[in-house]
Amino acid sequence: MLMINDLLRHNGSISEYLSSAVTKVIESGWYVLGNEVKEFEREFASYCETNHCVSVANGTDALELALSALDIGEGGKVITVANAGAYSTTAIRAVGAEPAYVDIDIDTMLLDLAHVKKSLNSEISAVVVTHLYGRAAPVEEVIAMADKYNIPVIEDCAQAHGATLNGKRVGSLGAFGCFSFYPTKNLGALGDGGAITTNDPLLAKRTQMLRQYGWQNKYEIALNGGRNSRLDEMQAAILRIKLPHLDSWNQRRLLICQRYTQGIRHPLITLPLFAPGSYVGHLFVVRSQQRDSLRDHLKRNNIMSEIHYPIPDYRQPAFSGQFMGVLLPITERVCNEILTLPCFPEMTNAEIQNVIDTANNWVAA
Ligand SMILES: Cc1ncc(COP(=O)(O)O)c(C=O)c1O
């Protein structure tokens, strides 16, 4: 069975190096906020071309701590999309604020600039721009619009490590870039992990304090709203081994996406836009009105697929009562049509061709 993401093959390709990094940490006797974390933060900030990186426990915490550092809480309203797995919604609700959902563009499946423009007003506290599926969203345009109201923009880069926009890395453009190092991400740990990037020393300091109880010094809480959200030394050491490979892994992902784009030809399958540079091939997401039939066909041929994501945030059962009036037509349509095909750097050329041939042979039920 071909998985959409084969972590055993991915991490197996560098397992010797990962093992020695873990051994080094074990033998160091220091496991939380030590040298590995400090060095990883320095290296990741440099990779993202930002002045600061503050590592945290996961990507959702990165978003939550970014909002907290900007003093967004009770009564706040944060613009976000509803097709990106509810991570931003979770973070916004965790600080006591409310999501203000905007619809997406049908071709890119990223936030729709016209809708953002209509939704911006002086009651909005922040905008979260999600770079989804490895595709950089038009964050510079959002920043230009939000600046008129003095509203900060947070980039959610959890699915776009290494993507660039006009030569600048995602995560270096907004007030904050928020990253996840969940194992399946383009840069993934062997467990949970996350980071915040910023060019603002004050925001970096606030985030650093918030990730550790609000401490200014050990046992001295100087900032309200602090948490425990730290990246541990093992994960930092693992990420340091993997970071130098990120660009070549992204290249391979792009090549896979390019082959799919050139090879898949089916009247019932709409391919995603292919735009190298601003795209790092995190997930290859096609659309079809008969998505479930395509999914069954792939599965019968030993090819797994996935739906990222099936339920718009405002329809999630736990809080749908709160968003009764919200209905975003493009988001609704996309959630019903999308299907993610396998894409990971270790996929062989034969496997890529098999996915293409199998998709092209599909006869809709
Ligand atoms: C777009 C997006 N934002 C945020 C997150 C949250 O990251 P984590 O799972 O590390 O909390 C994820 C990943 O799962 C994601 O895909």
The ligand as an ORCA input file, in Angstrom:
! r2SCAN-3c Opt
* xyz 0 1
  C      -1.909     24.776      8.670
  C      -1.601     24.238     10.033
  N      -1.559     25.090     11.077
  C      -1.279     24.665     12.316
  C      -1.022     23.344     12.572
  C      -0.835     22.917     13.991
  O       0.352     22.274     14.245
  P       0.485     21.184     15.424
  O      -0.163     19.924     14.925
  O       1.945     21.055     15.588
  O      -0.190     21.748     16.609
  C      -1.010     22.431     11.512
  C      -0.650     21.006     11.694
  O      -1.067     20.106     12.090
  C      -1.320     22.884     10.209
  O      -1.345     22.041      9.182
*
